[in-house]
């Protein structure tokens, strides 16, 4: 995954939307990040409709 997308999604570093933890691992085969604490998985994808990232206003 391009680093630019990671910085757009989490400008101050990864933050789990479920528990707030800041550490994760990338599961490359599924293109998701998994929180080390609660194991919640977050998919990083770019939406073409309006070019908003998940969780941002306008999605």
Buried (B, 14 or more C-beta within 10 A) or exposed (E): EEEEEBEEBBEEEBBBEEEEBEEBEBEEEEEBBBBEEEEBBBEBEEEEEEEEBEEEEEE
